[in-house]
């Protein structure tokens, strides 16, 4: 295996871990707001007009996790777009 492939694999793992930590942090913020795992899970799966009619989960999966995080923070702080 070339050095480049090995380095890219390590970078990919580091990036995945950072993304996982960000996603977990966002989930925990929403869960703290709702105070309930079931409500939090439902919220992440339900289409939402704040996300262009997509569910928060879909928004994250298609690569807009940063946008999702910004909107969630605004909503939790009472700033509705």
N, C-alpha and C positions, 0 to 999 in steps of 0.2 A: 504494500500500500504506500502511496506517495506521501510525503510530508504535508502537502497541501490538503489532501483528503483527510488526513488525521486532524490537522488544525481546523479545517472546516467543520468536522464532526464535533470537536470540542466547542467551537463557537456556537454551533447549532444547539448543543446541550446547554450552554450558558444562556443563550437567548430564550430557549424553551423554559428554563427555570425562572428567568426574570418575568417572562410572560405569565407563567403559572402563578407566581407570587402576586403579580398585578391583578390577575383575574380573581385570585382568592381574596385579596384585599378589597376589591370592589364588591364581591359577593358578601363579605362580612359587613361592609358598610350598609348595604341594602338590608341584610338580615337584621342588623342592629336597629335599623329604622322600623322595620315591620315587627321585630321581636318574635319571629316565627319562621321556621325552616320551610313549612309548606307554603305559606304566603310568599316567601321569597322565591321559591322555585316556580310558583305560578306566575309571579311577576316577570321573571326572566323568560318564560315561555309564551307570554301573551302579547299579541301585536299591540303596539303603542303608538299613538299619534305623534308623540314627541320624537319618535324614531322613524318617521316617515311611514308609519303603518307596519313596520317590522317589529318583531320581538327583540328585546335586548340581546338575547342569545344569538339570534340571526345576525344582528349588527356586529357582534363580536366575531362570529365565525367568518363573515365575509371580509374581515380585516379592518373594521372600523372601531376597534377596541378603545383607542384613544378618544375618539369622538364620544363613544358610549360613556367613558369615565368622566369626561367633561360635563356631559348632560346630566349624569347621575349626581355629580357633585353639586351642580346648579340646582337641581330639583330638591336635593336633600337640604340645601341652604335656603330654600324657599324662593329661588329665582327661576320663575317659569318663563321659557322662551315664548 
